[in-house]
């Protein structure tokens, strides 16, 4: 796939400016977060790390957002970073910020879970959607008792009742429910990794393995690390923060390793296609770049091959059931198709819009491919016509030299001997000479008839076809619907050869019991059909007879078709343009 040009346009510049604003705002928010944290306290080394977590998410989100604006992953990473930022504000020294942190304390886990299950398309499948919803419910609803029922909880001013025992029970419910959600998420990630094909595993498996470790760490460390093994809660928190910090990093690395190219809602593709001086880049490369999918393959529909054909001339086969496949249509006609990675691009609307954008260009490539195919077919047809003409000239020359010329030489010698023959022998020898001359004349007429039948010249196509039908060894019927139409002699000659070749093939190969020849004339079109009830299996590409006949018809501007199913007979049909 060739290099893809970098095209600058208004939407790209606008996106870049917006991302710069987000980056600057994140930098300032991180500095503010550091300023309001008690970094000189006993856990100051952890609090100093909190802005880095926020910046890691913003940086990863900006990378993903800029690389693939049409994919929600960048937006989700930035939103997850903001949620984590709000949750970590519970460590601040300002009461209002502590209140915000109390509400969002557990939402960070749900947000990271959302990221992992949405990768790489940015959208959630139905099982993953229910898991994410459950995660947010556990993180928001079941978190409320911690600050609503316990005056000594994360933010005492929010307490509406003094029920720490009930808050503890509901806290256990939250831990158990969160563990179930995390395990379910790990199962989904494992199944995705197992179903991924080899190219996808290179990107998905490292991230999913990291994600499984991250989502399972919280319940495992809660029930085993702290409760059973006596793990220091501070150590548990440090490991958990480190794992959460790594999520945007591995997502960004996955995006870069996966080759997700830049895209901006297909505007770049449209701009490239509309450029009068666009560089020489394949349409497949541009479409792959617009969708951010290096595995994409594009093919245009070539009717002569009854297949979609790519730039390299190879046929584009329909992919497996779990892969993406989109057919490009224009005005109700199929003009092309492309395969893509359905896991990397799950938004069918974006795929459909991409197909619509490139439809005109694909139609142009289709016309070009058809013209090239027609040109190649025409060149091959002309070569075969020239070769057939050369063979026919050599045959005629051979017949004249070995047959008629030899006869004439013998007749000349006999006439010369007759001049010196005894008078008594002259009458008998003269009669023999006359008989030999008649035989030579008969051979000459037969030779001329093979070239251009006398019936065709003198009485027209219908009479010449009737003469051929009468000589058939099987029951053959002529259906003449010409109605005395005046047809150009060259067209009549081509039609005659179609009939002669068709009837000859029936006798030689069809094993038929009956045959039928149908002639019709409709305005500027002469139709010839030869139908038999034989064994079928005839094809234009089998042998030189029908192939040469097809070339002759094609040279006359017509079309020759053969329909021949095994056991169902053969229909040879020629349509020839003619002046009425």
C-alpha positions in Angstrom: 0.0 0.0 0.0 1.5 3.3 -1.1 2.2 6.3 1.2 -0.8 8.4 2.1 -0.6 12.2 1.6 -1.1 14.5 4.6 -3.8 16.9 3.6 -4.5 20.0 5.8 -8.0 21.3 5.9 -10.2 23.4 8.2 -11.6 20.6 10.3 -8.2 19.2 11.1 -6.9 22.6 12.2 -9.9 23.1 14.3 -9.5 19.7 16.0 -5.8 20.4 16.7 -6.7 23.7 18.3 -9.3 22.0 20.5 -6.8 19.4 21.6 -4.3 22.0 22.4 -6.9 23.7 24.6 -7.6 20.4 26.4 -3.9 19.8 26.9 -3.3 23.3 28.4 -6.4 22.9 30.6 -5.3 19.5 31.8 -1.8 20.9 32.6 -3.4 23.7 34.7 -5.8 21.3 36.5 -3.0 19.0 37.4 -1.0 21.9 38.9 -4.1 23.0 40.8 -4.6 19.4 42.0 -1.0 19.3 43.3 -1.5 22.6 45.0 -4.6 21.6 47.0 -3.1 18.3 48.1 -1.3 17.8 51.5 1.8 16.6 49.7 3.9 17.2 52.9 1.9 14.6 54.8 2.6 10.9 55.5 1.4 9.8 52.1 2.7 12.8 50.3 4.7 10.6 47.8 1.4 9.1 46.6 -0.4 12.4 46.4 2.4 13.8 44.3 1.7 11.0 41.8 -2.0 11.9 41.4 -1.5 14.6 38.8 0.6 12.3 36.7 -2.3 9.8 36.6 -4.6 12.5 35.3 -2.0 13.7 32.7 -1.4 10.2 31.5 -5.1 9.8 30.7 -5.3 13.2 29.0 -2.2 12.5 26.9 -3.5 9.1 25.9 -6.9 10.5 25.0 -5.4 13.3 22.9 -3.2 10.8 21.0 -6.2 8.5 20.3 -8.5 11.4 19.5 -6.2 13.0 17.0 -5.3 9.7 15.3 -8.9 8.7 14.9 -11.4 11.5 15.5 -14.3 9.3 14.2 -13.6 6.7 16.9 -14.9 7.4 20.4 -11.9 6.0 22.2 -10.0 9.3 22.5 -13.1 11.0 24.0 -13.6 8.1 26.4 -10.0 8.2 27.6 -10.2 11.9 28.3 -13.6 11.5 30.1 -12.1 8.7 32.2 -9.2 10.9 33.1 -11.6 13.6 34.2 -13.6 11.1 36.3 -10.4 9.9 37.9 -9.4 13.4 38.6 -12.7 14.2 40.3 -12.4 11.0 42.4 -8.9 11.8 43.6 -10.1 15.3 44.7 -11.2 13.6 47.9 -7.6 13.9 49.1 -7.7 17.7 48.8 -7.7 20.1 51.7 -10.7 22.1 50.4 -14.2 20.8 51.7 -16.0 21.4 48.4 -13.4 19.4 46.5 -13.6 16.6 49.2 -17.3 16.5 48.6 -16.8 15.9 44.9 -14.2 13.3 45.6 -16.6 11.4 47.9 -19.1 11.1 45.1 -16.6 10.0 42.4 -14.4 7.9 44.7 -15.3 4.6 43.0 -16.3 5.8 39.6 -12.7 5.6 38.4 -12.9 1.8 38.4 -16.1 1.9 36.3 -14.5 4.3 33.9 -11.4 2.2 33.4 -13.7 -0.8 32.9 -15.6 1.1 30.3 -12.3 1.8 28.4 -11.1 -1.7 28.4 -14.5 -3.2 27.2 -14.9 -0.5 24.5 -11.4 -1.0 22.9 -10.8 -0.8 20.0 -14.0 0.4 18.3 -15.0 2.7 21.2 -18.4 1.1 21.3 -19.8 -1.6 23.6 -21.4 -4.9 22.6 -24.6 -5.9 24.4 -22.9 -8.1 27.1 -20.2 -5.5 27.7 -22.8 -2.7 27.8 -24.7 -4.4 30.7 -21.4 -5.0 32.5 -20.4 -1.3 32.2 -23.9 -0.2 33.4 -23.6 -2.5 36.4 -20.1 -1.1 37.1 -21.4 2.5 37.1 -24.3 1.5 39.4 -22.0 -0.2 41.8 -19.6 2.8 41.7 -22.2 5.5 42.1 -25.3 4.1 43.8 -23.6 1.7 46.2 -21.0 4.3 47.0 -23.6 6.7 48.4 -24.1 4.9 51.8 -20.4 5.5 52.6 -21.0 9.3 52.9 -24.8 9.4 53.5 -25.0 6.9 56.4 -21.7 7.4 58.2 -20.9 10.8 59.9 -17.3 9.6 60.1 -17.2 8.7 56.4 -15.4 10.3 53.5 -17.4 13.6 53.8 -19.3 14.1 57.1 -21.4 17.1 55.9 -23.2 14.7 53.5 -24.3 12.3 56.2 -28.1 12.3 56.6 -28.2 9.4 59.1 -25.9 7.9 61.8 -25.9 4.3 60.7 -22.3 3.1 60.3 -23.3 -0.5 60.7 -25.7 -0.3 57.8 -23.1 1.6 55.8 -20.6 -1.2 56.5 -23.1 -3.9 55.3 -23.8 -2.0 52.1 -20.1 -1.5 51.7 -19.7 -5.3 51.7 -22.5 -5.5 49.2 -20.6 -3.0 47.0 -17.4 -5.0 47.3 -19.1 -8.3 46.4 -21.1 -6.7 43.5 -17.9 -5.0 42.3 -16.1 -8.2 42.3 -18.8 -9.9 40.3 -18.7 -7.1 37.7 -14.9 -7.2 37.5 -14.9 -11.0 37.0 -17.6 -10.7 34.3 -15.5 -8.1 32.6 -12.4 -10.3 32.7 -14.4 -13.2 31.2 -15.5 -10.9 28.3 -11.9 -9.7 27.7 -10.6 -13.3 27.7 -13.2 -14.4 25.2 -12.4 -11.5 22.9 -8.7 -12.3 23.1 -9.4 -16.0 22.3 -11.6 -15.2 19.3 -9.2 -12.7 17.8 -7.4 -13.7 14.7 -3.6 -13.5 14.3 -3.2 -9.9 13.2 -5.6 -8.7 15.9 -3.9 -10.7 18.7 -0.8 -8.7 18.2 -2.7 -5.6 19.4 -5.5 -6.9 21.5 -3.9 -9.7 23.6 -1.3 -7.5 25.4 -3.9 -4.9 26.2 -6.6 -7.5 27.3 -4.1 -9.3 29.5 -3.2 -6.1 31.2 -6.9 -5.3 31.5 -7.7 -8.7 33.0 -5.0 -8.2 35.6 -6.2 -4.7 36.4 -9.9 -5.6 36.7 -9.2 -8.7 38.8 -6.7 -6.9 41.1 -9.4 -5.0 43.0 -11.5 -8.0 44.1 -8.5 -10.2 44.6 -6.6 -7.6 46.6 -9.7 -6.8 48.7 -10.6 -10.3 49.7 -7.3 -12.0 49.6 -4.6 -9.4 49.9 -6.0 -7.3 52.8 -8.4 -9.7 54.6 -6.4 -13.0 54.3 -2.8 -12.2 53.6 -2.6 -9.0 55.7 -1.4 -6.8 52.8 -0.7 -3.2 53.8 -3.6 -1.1 52.5 -1.1 1.5 51.5 0.8 -1.0 49.3 -2.5 -2.2 47.8 -3.5 1.4 46.9 -0.1 2.1 45.3 -0.3 -1.0 43.1 -3.9 -0.2 42.2 -3.0 3.4 41.2 0.0 2.1 39.2 -2.3 -0.3 37.3 -4.9 2.4 36.6 -2.1 4.7 35.4 -1.0 2.1 32.9 -4.4 1.7 31.2 -4.2 4.9 28.9 -0.6 4.0 28.2 -1.4 0.5 26.9 -4.4 1.8 25.0 -2.3 4.4 23.3 0.4 1.8 22.5 -2.3 -0.5 21.1 -3.6 2.3 18.9 -0.1 3.1 17.6 0.9 -0.6 17.1 -2.4 -1.3 15.4 -1.6 1.3 12.7 -4.7 3.3 13.3 -4.1 6.1 10.9 -5.4 9.6 11.0 -9.0 10.2 10.0 -11.3 13.1 10.3 -14.9 12.0 9.6 -13.8 11.1 6.0 -13.2 14.8 5.1 -9.6 14.0 4.2 -10.7 11.3 1.8 -13.3 13.6 0.2 -10.7 16.4 -0.1 -8.2 14.1 -1.7 -10.8 12.8 -4.2 -11.9 16.3 -5.1 -8.4 17.6 -5.6 -7.6 18.4 -9.2 -3.9 17.7 -8.5 -4.1 14.8 -6.2 -1.0 12.7 -5.9 -0.7 9.2 -7.3 -2.0 7.1 -4.4 -4.2 4.1 -4.6 -7.8 4.5 -3.6 -7.5 1.5 -1.4 -4.7 3.2 0.5 -6.8 6.3 1.0 -9.8 4.4 2.2 -7.7 2.3 4.6 -6.3 5.5 6.0 -9.8 7.2 6.3 -11.1 4.2 8.3 -7.8 3.6 10.2 -7.6 0.0 9.1 -4.4 -1.2 7.4 -6.0 -4.6 6.6 -8.6 -3.1 4.3 -8.9 -4.5 0.8 -10.8 -2.8 -2.0 -12.1 -4.4 -5.2 -14.0 -3.1 -8.2 -16.7 -5.2 -9.9 -15.6 -6.5 -13.2 -18.5 -8.2 -15.0 -16.3 -10.1 -17.5 -14.8 -12.0 -14.5 -17.9 -12.0 -12.4 -15.9 -10.9 -9.4 -14.5 -8.0 -7.4 -10.9 -7.3 -8.6 -8.2 -5.5 -6.6 -5.4 -3.2 -7.7 -3.1 -6.2 -8.2 -5.6 -8.0 -10.4 -6.4 -10.6 -7.8 -10.0 -11.4 -7.1 -11.4 -10.1 -3.8 -13.0 -13.0 -1.9 -15.7 -12.5 0.6 -14.2 -12.6 4.1 -15.1 -14.8 7.1 -18.4 -14.2 8.8 -16.8 -12.2 11.7 -14.9 -9.9 9.3 -16.3 -6.7 7.8 -17.7 -6.6 4.3 -19.3 -3.6 2.6 -20.7 -3.5 -1.0 -20.4 -0.1 -2.8 -23.4 0.7 -4.9 -24.3 3.6 -7.2 -27.7 4.2 -8.8 -28.7 0.7 -7.7 -25.6 -0.9 -9.4 -22.9 -2.8 -7.6 -19.6 -1.2 -8.5 -17.2 -2.4 -5.8 -16.7 -3.8 -2.3 -14.2 -3.7 0.5 -13.2 -5.9 3.4 -12.3 -4.4 6.8 -11.6 -5.3 10.4 -15.0 -5.2 12.0 -13.5 -5.1 15.5 -11.4 -2.0 14.7 -14.3 -0.3 13.0 -17.6 -1.3 14.5 -19.5 1.8 13.4 -21.4 0.7 10.3 -22.5 4.2 9.6 -18.9 5.4 9.2 -18.2 2.5 6.9 -21.3 3.3 4.8 -20.3 7.0 4.6 -16.8 5.9 3.4 -18.4 3.8 0.7 -20.6 6.7 -0.4 -17.6 9.0 -0.5 -15.5 6.7 -2.7 -18.4 5.5 -4.9 -17.7 7.9 -7.7 -14.0 7.2 -7.7 -14.7 3.4 -7.5 -17.0 3.8 -10.5 -14.2 5.5 -12.4 -11.8 2.7 -11.5 -14.5 0.2 -12.5 -14.9 1.9 -15.9 -11.1 2.0 -16.3 -10.9 -1.7 -15.4 -13.7 -2.6 -17.9 -12.1 -0.5 -20.6 -8.7 -2.2 -20.0 -10.4 -5.6 -20.0 -12.3 -4.7 -23.2 -9.1 -3.4 -24.8 -7.2 -6.6 -23.9 -10.1 -8.7 -25.1 -10.3 -6.7 -28.3 -6.5 -7.1 -28.9 -6.7 -10.8 -28.3 -9.8 -11.0 -30.6 -8.0 -9.1 -33.3 -5.0 -11.4 -32.9 -7.2 -14.5 -33.2 -9.0 -13.0 -36.3 -5.7 -12.3 -38.0 -4.4 -15.8 -37.1 -7.7 -17.3 -38.4 -7.5 -15.2 -41.6 -3.9 -16.3 -42.1 -4.9 -20.0 -41.6 -7.8 -19.6 -44.0 -5.6 -18.0 -46.7 -3.0 -20.8 -46.3 -5.8 -23.4 -46.6 -7.2 -21.7 -49.7 -3.7 -21.5 -51.2 -3.2 -25.1 -50.4 -6.5 -26.2 -51.9 -5.9 -24.2 -55.0 -2.3 -25.4 -55.4 -2.9 -29.1 -54.5 -6.3 -29.4 -56.0 -7.6 -27.1 -58.7 -4.2 -26.1 -60.0 -3.1 -29.7 -60.3 -6.3 -30.5 -62.1 -5.8 -27.6 -64.6 -2.2 -28.7 -65.3 -3.3 -32.2 -66.0 -6.1 -30.9 -68.3 -3.6 -28.7 -70.2 -1.3 -31.7 -70.7 -4.2 -33.8 -71.9 -5.2 -31.0 -74.3 -1.7 -30.8 -75.6 -1.5 -34.6 -76.2 -4.9 -34.6 -77.8 -3.5 -32.3 -80.6 -1.0 -35.1 -81.7 -3.3 -38.0 -81.0 -4.4 -40.4 -83.8 -7.6 -39.3 -85.4 -9.4 -42.5 -84.3 -8.7 -41.7 -80.6 -9.7 -38.0 -80.7 -13.4 -38.3 -80.1 -13.1 -40.6 -77.0 -10.3 -38.6 -75.5 -12.1 -35.3 -76.2 -15.2 -36.7 -74.3 -12.9 -37.6 -71.3 -11.3 -34.2 -71.4 -14.8 -32.6 -71.4 -15.8 -34.7 -68.4 -12.6 -33.8 -66.5 -13.2 -30.0 -67.3 -16.8 -30.4 -65.9 -15.4 -32.1 -62.8 -12.9 -29.2 -62.3 -15.6 -26.7 -62.8 -17.7 -28.5 -60.2 -14.8 -28.5 -57.7 -14.4 -24.8 -58.4 -18.1 -24.1 -57.7 -17.9 -26.1 -54.4 -14.8 -24.2 -53.5 -16.5 -20.9 -54.1 -19.6 -22.1 -52.2 -17.4 -22.8 -49.2 -16.2 -19.2 -49.3 -19.5 -17.5 -50.1 -22.5 -19.8 -50.7 -24.3 -19.0 -53.9 -27.7 -19.2 -52.2 -26.6 -16.5 -49.8 -25.5 -14.3 -52.7 -28.4 -15.0 -55.0 -31.4 -15.5 -52.6 -30.4 -14.1 -49.2 -29.8 -15.4 -45.6 -33.1 -17.3 -45.2 -32.6 -19.3 -48.3 -29.0 -20.1 -47.5 -30.1 -21.2 -43.9 -32.8 -23.4 -45.4 -30.2 -25.0 -47.6 -28.1 -25.8 -44.5 -31.1 -27.1 -42.6 -32.1 -29.4 -45.4 -28.7 -31.1 -45.4 -28.9 -31.8 -41.6 -28.9 -35.6 -40.8 -31.3 -35.0 -37.8 -34.7 -33.4 -37.7 -34.1 -29.7 -38.0 -36.6 -26.8 -38.3 -36.0 -23.3 -39.6 -38.1 -20.5 -38.1 -37.9 -17.5 -40.3 -39.2 -14.2 -38.9 -37.1 -12.0 -41.2 -40.2 -10.7 -43.1 -38.1 -10.0 -46.1 -35.9 -7.5 -44.2 -33.1 -6.0 -46.2 -29.8 -6.8 -44.3 -26.3 -5.7 -45.1 -24.4 -8.5 -47.0 -21.6 -8.4 -44.5 -24.0 -9.0 -41.6 -25.7 -11.8 -43.6 -22.4 -13.5 -44.2 -21.6 -13.4 -40.4 -25.0 -14.7 -39.6 -24.6 -17.5 -42.1 -21.3 -18.6 -40.6 -23.0 -18.6 -37.1 -25.7 -21.0 -38.5 -23.2 -23.2 -40.3 -20.8 -23.5 -37.3 -23.7 -24.1 -34.9 -25.3 -26.9 -37.0 -21.8 -28.4 -37.6 -21.2 -28.5 -33.8 -24.6 -30.2 -33.3 -23.7 -32.9 -35.8 -20.2 -33.4 -34.4 -20.6 -33.1 -30.6 -24.2 -32.6 -29.4 -25.6 -36.1 -29.8 -29.0 -34.3 -30.4 -32.2 -35.7 -31.9 -33.7 -32.4 -33.0 -32.5 -28.9 -33.7 -34.0 -25.6 -34.5 -32.8 -22.4 -36.3 -34.6 -19.2 -35.5 -34.1 -16.0 -37.5 -35.6 -12.6 -36.5 -35.1 -9.0 -37.3 -36.1 -6.2 -34.9 -35.3 -2.7 -36.1 -31.5 -2.5 -36.2 -30.8 -5.9 -34.8 -30.6 -9.3 -36.4 -31.0 -12.3 -34.1 -29.9 -15.8 -34.8 -30.6 -18.7 -32.5 -29.5 -22.4 -33.0 -31.1 -24.6 -30.4 -30.7 -28.4 -29.9 -31.8 -31.0 -27.3 -28.3 -32.6 -27.0 -26.0 -33.2 -24.2 -24.9 -29.6 -23.6 -21.6 -28.6 -22.0 -20.6 -26.4 -25.0 -18.6 -23.2 -24.2 -17.0 -20.4 -26.2 -13.6 -21.1 -24.6 -13.7 -24.8 -25.5 -12.0 -25.3 -28.9 -11.3 -22.8 -31.7 -14.7 -23.1 -33.5 -16.9 -21.1 -31.2 -14.0 -18.9 -30.2 -13.3 -17.9 -33.8 -17.1 -17.5 -34.3 -17.3 -15.1 -31.3 -14.4 -13.1 -32.7 -16.2 -12.8 -36.0 -19.4 -11.7 -34.4 -17.5 -9.3 -32.1 -15.7 -7.8 -35.2 -19.1 -7.1 -36.7 -20.2 -5.3 -33.5 -22.4 -8.0 -32.3 -22.6 -10.3 -29.3 -22.4 -14.1 -29.2 -23.7 -16.0 -26.2 -23.8 -19.7 -25.4 -26.2 -21.3 -22.8 -25.4 -25.0 -22.4 -26.2 -26.8 -19.2 -25.3 -30.5 -19.0 -28.2 -32.7 -20.3 -30.3 -29.6 -21.2 -29.1 -28.9 -24.7 -27.4 -25.9 -26.1 -28.6 -22.5 -27.3 -26.3 -20.5 -29.5 -27.5 -16.9 -29.8 -26.0 -14.1 -31.9 -27.2 -10.5 -32.0 -25.8 -8.5 -34.9 -26.4 -4.8 -35.5 -27.6 -4.0 -39.0 -29.3 -1.3 -41.0 -32.9 -2.0 -41.9 
